[in-house]
Amino acid sequence: MKDLICDEFQESVGKYLIRHRSILDVLSKIQEAGARTNRAVVKGVTSCGCVEIRAQRQRIPADAGLDQALSFVSSHLQGQLCADCRERVEEELGNLLFYVAALCNLLDINLYDVLLKEQERLLALGPFHLS
């Protein structure tokens, strides 16, 4: 079922992406959508105040195992997005996903296959996935 939703989404993007069909347009739109997503989160902090960022150095004890490390790290976020900010962030994430799917289409890559492969890498490498 999940693969069907992903495939349908990718197919819909293929049908409706008309104006920015060039690979150059899609690449720049992905970058723009990422920036707009970041901006929507920042506005939740700076304009609305529904979330706060309280950042400090992550401190993981040297004797902590990998399975314990997660309990020592923080997202640095305090609070939750209000309904308005959540809606804006979701909208911007949707735009980002749209252009990621468009890039997949242009390069003849199946988005669901990318998700599956990434999930397999994550499960195989665990915490070393992004090291």
MDTraj code that builds the backbone (N, CA, C; nanometers):
import mdtraj as md
import numpy as np

residues = "MET LYS ASP LEU ILE CYS ASP GLU PHE GLN GLU SER VAL GLY LYS TYR LEU ILE ARG HIS ARG SER ILE LEU ASP VAL LEU SER LYS ILE GLN GLU ALA GLY ALA ARG THR ASN ARG ALA VAL VAL LYS GLY VAL THR SER CYS GLY CYS VAL GLU ILE ARG ALA GLN ARG GLN ARG ILE PRO ALA ASP ALA GLY LEU ASP GLN ALA LEU SER PHE VAL SER SER HIS LEU GLN GLY GLN LEU CYS ALA ASP CYS ARG GLU ARG VAL GLU GLU GLU LEU GLY ASN LEU LEU PHE TYR VAL ALA ALA LEU CYS ASN LEU LEU ASP ILE ASN LEU TYR ASP VAL LEU LEU LYS GLU GLN GLU ARG LEU LEU ALA LEU GLY PRO PHE HIS LEU SER".split()
xyz = np.array([
    [0.0823, -0.1195, 0.0000],
    [0.0000, 0.0000, 0.0000],
    [0.0871, 0.1264, 0.0000],
    [0.1933, 0.1256, 0.0858],
    [0.2794, 0.2428, 0.0931],
    [0.3501, 0.2675, -0.0386],
    [0.3923, 0.1600, -0.1061],
    [0.4592, 0.1791, -0.2345],
    [0.3625, 0.2366, -0.3369],
    [0.2344, 0.1999, -0.3266],
    [0.1338, 0.2525, -0.4183],
    [0.1181, 0.4035, -0.4004],
    [0.1130, 0.4493, -0.2764],
    [0.1003, 0.5925, -0.2494],
    [0.2209, 0.6673, -0.3042],
    [0.3381, 0.6154, -0.2803],
    [0.4609, 0.6788, -0.3280],
    [0.4631, 0.6814, -0.4810],
    [0.4296, 0.5692, -0.5426],
    [0.4272, 0.5620, -0.6891],
    [0.3222, 0.6555, -0.7478],
    [0.2040, 0.6626, -0.6853],
    [0.0984, 0.7525, -0.7336],
    [0.1423, 0.8981, -0.7216],
    [0.2074, 0.9307, -0.6112],
    [0.2568, 1.0663, -0.5932],
    [0.3579, 1.1007, -0.7019],
    [0.4519, 1.0112, -0.7256],
    [0.5534, 1.0360, -0.8272],
    [0.4898, 1.0488, -0.9653],
    [0.3911, 0.9677, -0.9935],
    [0.3214, 0.9760, -1.1220],
    [0.2469, 1.1089, -1.1356],
    [0.1812, 1.1522, -1.0286],
    [0.1099, 1.2805, -1.0313],
    [0.2053, 1.3959, -1.0557],
    [0.3207, 1.3918, -0.9911],
    [0.4211, 1.4966, -1.0114],
    [0.4609, 1.4994, -1.1585],
    [0.4790, 1.3832, -1.2177],
    [0.5149, 1.3763, -1.3589],
    [0.4108, 1.4390, -1.4494],
    [0.2848, 1.4234, -1.4115],
    [0.1764, 1.4804, -1.4927],
    [0.1678, 1.6315, -1.4808],
    [0.1940, 1.6826, -1.3599],
    [0.1672, 1.8237, -1.3340],
    [0.2901, 1.9135, -1.3359],
    [0.4079, 1.8568, -1.3495],
    [0.5269, 1.9393, -1.3597],
    [0.5418, 1.9819, -1.5053],
    [0.5054, 2.1037, -1.5330],
    [0.5097, 2.1543, -1.6701],
    [0.6065, 2.2717, -1.6789],
    [0.5887, 2.3693, -1.5927],
    [0.6647, 2.4926, -1.6006],
    [0.8131, 2.4754, -1.5724],
    [0.8473, 2.3931, -1.4774],
    [0.9869, 2.3774, -1.4363],
    [1.0360, 2.2373, -1.4707],
    [1.0292, 2.2014, -1.5970],
    [1.0625, 2.0660, -1.6401],
    [1.2125, 2.0450, -1.6604],
    [1.2867, 2.1513, -1.6784],
    [1.4309, 2.1403, -1.6996],
    [1.4971, 2.0879, -1.5722],
    [1.5982, 2.0054, -1.5886],
    [1.6736, 1.9537, -1.4744],
    [1.7317, 2.0695, -1.3940],
    [1.7726, 2.1761, -1.4618],
    [1.8272, 2.2925, -1.3921],
    [1.7203, 2.3599, -1.3067],
    [1.5994, 2.3703, -1.3613],
    [1.4888, 2.4276, -1.2845],
    [1.4573, 2.3421, -1.1625],
    [1.4528, 2.2115, -1.1809],
    [1.4184, 2.1214, -1.0706],
    [1.5252, 2.1273, -0.9619],
    [1.6518, 2.1260, -0.9998],
    [1.7582, 2.1346, -0.9000],
    [1.7506, 2.2647, -0.8205],
    [1.7251, 2.3747, -0.8889],
    [1.7163, 2.5024, -0.8172],
    [1.5896, 2.5087, -0.7325],
    [1.4820, 2.4451, -0.7772],
    [1.3580, 2.4414, -0.6989],
    [1.3740, 2.3570, -0.5723],
    [1.4520, 2.2492, -0.5800],
    [1.4790, 2.1693, -0.4601],
    [1.5533, 2.2546, -0.3579],
    [1.6517, 2.3277, -0.4044],
    [1.7282, 2.4137, -0.3143],
    [1.6380, 2.5213, -0.2532],
    [1.5551, 2.5817, -0.3352],
    [1.4637, 2.6854, -0.2877],
    [1.3638, 2.6282, -0.1874],
    [1.3094, 2.5103, -0.2179],
    [1.2117, 2.4477, -0.1281],
    [1.2764, 2.4116, 0.0057],
    [1.4013, 2.3674, 0.0033],
    [1.4731, 2.3396, 0.1277],
    [1.4906, 2.4654, 0.2114],
    [1.5262, 2.5736, 0.1443],
    [1.5434, 2.7014, 0.2143],
    [1.4110, 2.7506, 0.2715],
    [1.3032, 2.7343, 0.1967],
    [1.1716, 2.7775, 0.2449],
    [1.1254, 2.6919, 0.3629],
    [1.1605, 2.5643, 0.3611],
    [1.1283, 2.4768, 0.4740],
    [1.2044, 2.5242, 0.5979],
    [1.3327, 2.5506, 0.5802],
    [1.4126, 2.6017, 0.6913],
    [1.3540, 2.7317, 0.7449],
    [1.3150, 2.8196, 0.6547],
    [1.2595, 2.9499, 0.6945],
    [1.1294, 2.9330, 0.7720],
    [1.0465, 2.8392, 0.7325],
    [0.9198, 2.8161, 0.8030],
    [0.9457, 2.7701, 0.9465],
    [1.0464, 2.6856, 0.9653],
    [1.0816, 2.6409, 1.1009],
    [1.1367, 2.7588, 1.1815],
    [1.2245, 2.8368, 1.1201],
    [1.2834, 2.9526, 1.1884],
    [1.1751, 3.0508, 1.2295],
    [1.0755, 3.0727, 1.1449],
    [0.9666, 3.1639, 1.1805],
    [0.8871, 3.1130, 1.3003],
    [0.8775, 2.9809, 1.3145],
    [0.8140, 2.9252, 1.4331],
    [0.8868, 2.9666, 1.5594],
    [1.0185, 2.9858, 1.5474],
    [1.1002, 3.0279, 1.6607],
    [1.0961, 3.1804, 1.6755],
    [1.1258, 3.2513, 1.5671],
    [1.1497, 3.3957, 1.5770],
    [1.0237, 3.4818, 1.5709],
    [0.9245, 3.4397, 1.4938],
    [0.8039, 3.5223, 1.4800],
    [0.6930, 3.4769, 1.5733],
    [0.6665, 3.3486, 1.5731],
    [0.5564, 3.2954, 1.6522],
    [0.6005, 3.2661, 1.7961],
    [0.7119, 3.1987, 1.8091],
    [0.7604, 3.1630, 1.9416],
    [0.7036, 3.0337, 1.9953],
    [0.6349, 2.9581, 1.9109],
    [0.5760, 2.8318, 1.9573],
    [0.6837, 2.7277, 1.9876],
    [0.8004, 2.7426, 1.9284],
    [0.9141, 2.6562, 1.9593],
    [1.0349, 2.7442, 1.9906],
    [1.1235, 2.6909, 2.0707],
    [1.2475, 2.7584, 2.1049],
    [1.3632, 2.6656, 2.0731],
    [1.4762, 2.7255, 2.0439],
    [1.5981, 2.6482, 2.0229],
    [1.6924, 2.6797, 2.1382],
    [1.7262, 2.5774, 2.2117],
    [1.8206, 2.5905, 2.3239],
    [1.9348, 2.4930, 2.2968],
    [2.0337, 2.5434, 2.2294],
    [2.1425, 2.4565, 2.1855],
    [2.2626, 2.4655, 2.2776],
    [2.3237, 2.3541, 2.2956],
    [2.4506, 2.3451, 2.3666],
    [2.5223, 2.2217, 2.3147],
    [2.6442, 2.2080, 2.3526],
    [2.7250, 2.0950, 2.3087],
    [2.6585, 1.9641, 2.3533],
    [2.6570, 1.8674, 2.2622],
    [2.6046, 1.7351, 2.2969],
    [2.7088, 1.6649, 2.3832],
    [2.6663, 1.6157, 2.4963],
    [2.7590, 1.5474, 2.5879],
    [2.7164, 1.4023, 2.6044],
    [2.7976, 1.3156, 2.5472],
    [2.7750, 1.1717, 2.5594],
    [2.8901, 1.1148, 2.6415],
    [2.8604, 1.0537, 2.7547],
    [2.9686, 0.9980, 2.8362],
    [3.0520, 0.8977, 2.7564],
    [3.1817, 0.8981, 2.7825],
    [3.2737, 0.8114, 2.7093],
    [3.2400, 0.6638, 2.7277],
    [3.1839, 0.6292, 2.8420],
    [3.1535, 0.4888, 2.8683],
    [3.0131, 0.4480, 2.8224],
    [2.9401, 0.5404, 2.7601],
    [2.8046, 0.5094, 2.7115],
    [2.8132, 0.4251, 2.5847],
    [2.7327, 0.3223, 2.5773],
    [2.7269, 0.2396, 2.4574],
    [2.6416, 0.3063, 2.3507],
    [2.6492, 0.2533, 2.2306],
    [2.5707, 0.3098, 2.1208],
    [2.4218, 0.3061, 2.1507],
    [2.3766, 0.2006, 2.2177],
    [2.2347, 0.1894, 2.2496],
    [2.1913, 0.2930, 2.3528],
    [2.2843, 0.3473, 2.4293],
    [2.2525, 0.4483, 2.5299],
    [2.2699, 0.5906, 2.4775],
    [2.3436, 0.6074, 2.3701],
    [2.3786, 0.7405, 2.3203],
    [2.2562, 0.8257, 2.2917],
    [2.1517, 0.7656, 2.2399],
    [2.0311, 0.8415, 2.2054],
    [1.9713, 0.9112, 2.3263],
    [1.9839, 0.8525, 2.4423],
    [1.9264, 0.9137, 2.5624],
    [2.0072, 1.0348, 2.6096],
    [2.1268, 1.0549, 2.5563],
    [2.2106, 1.1672, 2.5978],
    [2.2088, 1.2840, 2.4992],
    [2.1551, 1.2662, 2.3811],
    [2.1561, 1.3740, 2.2823],
    [2.0205, 1.4431, 2.2782],
    [2.0242, 1.5683, 2.2359],
    [1.9041, 1.6510, 2.2353],
    [1.8783, 1.7053, 2.0950],
    [1.7525, 1.7328, 2.0659],
    [1.7175, 1.7995, 1.9400],
    [1.7356, 1.9507, 1.9514],
    [1.7556, 1.9991, 2.0713],
    [1.7686, 2.1416, 2.1036],
    [1.6369, 2.2167, 2.0884],
    [1.5286, 2.1459, 2.0636],
    [1.3976, 2.2091, 2.0494],
    [1.3207, 2.2035, 2.1812],
    [1.2552, 2.3125, 2.2121],
    [1.1658, 2.3200, 2.3268],
    [1.0294, 2.3624, 2.2742],
    [0.9245, 2.2926, 2.3145],
    [0.7899, 2.3259, 2.2696],
    [0.7519, 2.2470, 2.1458],
    [0.6363, 2.2826, 2.0914],
    [0.5848, 2.2176, 1.9707],
    [0.5309, 2.3233, 1.8757],
    [0.5359, 2.2927, 1.7481],
    [0.4806, 2.3849, 1.6494],
    [0.3314, 2.4044, 1.6756],
    [0.2864, 2.5284, 1.6697],
    [0.1424, 2.5553, 1.6782],
    [0.0780, 2.5096, 1.5471],
    [-0.0522, 2.5097, 1.5428],
    [-0.1237, 2.4611, 1.4240],
    [-0.0855, 2.5400, 1.2984],
    [-0.0736, 2.6719, 1.3108],
    [-0.0392, 2.7547, 1.1943],
    [0.1022, 2.7260, 1.1440],
    [0.1974, 2.7190, 1.2361],
    [0.3355, 2.6924, 1.1966],
    [0.3503, 2.5511, 1.1420],
    [0.2821, 2.4558, 1.2036],
    [0.2865, 2.3175, 1.1559],
    [0.2340, 2.3095, 1.0132],
    [0.1240, 2.3784, 0.9867],
    [0.0662, 2.3782, 0.8521],
    [0.1643, 2.4354, 0.7505],
    [0.2323, 2.5429, 0.7875],
    [0.3289, 2.6067, 0.6971],
    [0.4488, 2.5154, 0.6709],
    [0.5009, 2.4515, 0.7760],
    [0.6147, 2.3609, 0.7600],
    [0.5737, 2.2416, 0.6747],
    [0.4555, 2.1869, 0.6996],
    [0.4078, 2.0737, 0.6195],
    [0.3923, 2.1127, 0.4729],
    [0.3423, 2.2324, 0.4495],
    [0.3276, 2.2806, 0.3111],
    [0.4634, 2.2898, 0.2422],
    [0.5618, 2.3443, 0.3117],
    [0.6955, 2.3580, 0.2540],
    [0.7615, 2.2213, 0.2346],
    [0.7412, 2.1295, 0.3284],
    [0.7932, 1.9930, 0.3112],
    [0.7273, 1.9256, 0.1909],
    [0.5988, 1.9512, 0.1724],
    [0.5288, 1.8969, 0.0556],
    [0.5887, 1.9476, -0.0744],
    [0.6205, 2.0781, -0.0785],
    [0.6851, 2.1339, -0.1973],
    [0.8213, 2.0699, -0.2211],
    [0.8941, 2.0491, -0.1142],
    [1.0253, 1.9849, -0.1252],
    [1.0111, 1.8431, -0.1793],
    [0.9158, 1.7692, -0.1268],
    [0.8924, 1.6332, -0.1757],
    [0.8497, 1.6328, -0.3224],
    [0.7700, 1.7319, -0.3616],
    [0.7269, 1.7438, -0.5006],
    [0.8479, 1.7515, -0.5930],
    [0.9428, 1.8383, -0.5595],
    [1.0581, 1.8556, -0.6468],
    [1.1571, 1.7399, -0.6375],
    [1.1631, 1.6727, -0.5237],
    [1.2447, 1.5511, -0.5147],
    [1.1851, 1.4446, -0.6072],
    [1.0536, 1.4301, -0.6055],
    [0.9876, 1.3347, -0.6958],
    [1.0091, 1.3749, -0.8417],
    [1.0072, 1.5044, -0.8694],
    [1.0308, 1.5524, -1.0057],
    [1.1720, 1.5164, -1.0510],
    [1.2694, 1.5321, -0.9623],
    [1.4064, 1.4949, -0.9956],
    [1.4162, 1.3455, -1.0230],
    [1.3493, 1.2667, -0.9415],
    [1.3464, 1.1214, -0.9646],
    [1.2895, 1.0921, -1.1032],
    [1.1813, 1.1583, -1.1394],
    [1.1203, 1.1364, -1.2706],
    [1.2171, 1.1696, -1.3833],
    [1.2817, 1.2848, -1.3725],
    [1.3720, 1.3267, -1.4796],
    [1.4900, 1.2313, -1.4961],
    [1.5321, 1.1708, -1.3861],
    [1.6469, 1.0801, -1.3891],
    [1.6050, 0.9334, -1.3988],
    [1.4741, 0.9104, -1.4169],
    [1.4190, 0.7751, -1.4279],
    [1.4558, 0.6888, -1.3063],
    [1.4312, 0.7467, -1.1888],
    [1.4554, 0.6792, -1.0612],
    [1.3222, 0.6666, -0.9902],
    [1.2952, 0.5496, -0.9355],
    [1.1720, 0.5279, -0.8610],
    [1.1920, 0.5734, -0.7170],
    [1.1110, 0.6684, -0.6736],
    [1.1230, 0.7251, -0.5398],
    [1.1058, 0.6187, -0.4314],
    [1.0131, 0.5282, -0.4504],
    [0.9916, 0.4225, -0.3515],
    [1.1148, 0.3328, -0.3396],
    [1.1784, 0.3038, -0.4520],
    [1.3006, 0.2238, -0.4490],
    [1.4109, 0.2956, -0.3714],
    [1.4190, 0.4276, -0.3870],
    [1.5177, 0.5063, -0.3127],
    [1.4904, 0.4942, -0.1630],
    [1.3627, 0.5067, -0.1250],
    [1.3258, 0.4947, 0.0166],
    [1.3601, 0.3561, 0.0711],
    [1.3302, 0.2530, -0.0068],
    [1.3610, 0.1165, 0.0371],
    [1.5109, 0.0953, 0.0558],
    [1.5893, 0.1414, -0.0414],
    [1.7345, 0.1252, -0.0329],
    [1.7917, 0.2017, 0.0862],
    [1.7387, 0.3192, 0.1096],
    [1.7861, 0.3979, 0.2236],
    [1.7487, 0.3298, 0.3555],
    [1.6305, 0.2728, 0.3610],
    [1.5874, 0.1982, 0.4799],
    [1.6784, 0.0771, 0.5028],
    [1.7118, 0.0069, 0.3971],
    [1.8021, -0.1086, 0.4079],
    [1.9395, -0.0661, 0.4587],
    [1.9924, 0.0462, 0.4060],
    [2.1220, 0.0971, 0.4527],
    [2.1146, 0.1363, 0.6001],
    [2.0056, 0.2003, 0.6365],
    [1.9876, 0.2426, 0.7749],
    [1.9847, 0.1228, 0.8686],
    [1.9093, 0.0215, 0.8304],
    [1.9007, -0.0978, 0.9141],
    [2.0332, -0.1736, 0.9196],
    [2.1070, -0.1758, 0.8094],
    [2.2333, -0.2483, 0.8053],
    [2.3433, -0.1739, 0.8817],
    [2.3493, -0.0421, 0.8677],
    [2.4582, 0.0344, 0.9267],
    [2.4245, 0.0933, 1.0626],
    [2.2950, 0.1021, 1.0935],
    [2.2526, 0.1561, 1.2225],
    [2.3093, 0.2941, 1.2475],
    [2.3706, 0.3146, 1.3642],
    [2.4188, 0.4498, 1.3995],
    [2.5365, 0.4968, 1.3142],
    [2.5971, 0.4078, 1.2360],
    [2.7092, 0.4472, 1.1511],
    [2.6620, 0.4944, 1.0141],
    [2.5317, 0.4984, 0.9950],
    [2.4711, 0.5332, 0.8662],
    [2.5206, 0.6659, 0.8104],
    [2.5241, 0.7681, 0.8919],
    [2.5615, 0.9018, 0.8428],
    [2.6978, 0.9477, 0.8925],
    [2.7758, 0.8576, 0.9453],
    [2.9075, 0.8958, 1.0006],
    [3.0064, 0.9275, 0.8912],
])
top = md.Topology()
chain = top.add_chain()
for i, resn in enumerate(residues, 1):
    res = top.add_residue(resn, chain, resSeq=i)
    for name in ("N", "CA", "C"):
        top.add_atom(name, md.element.get_by_symbol(name[0]), res)
traj = md.Trajectory(xyz[None], top)
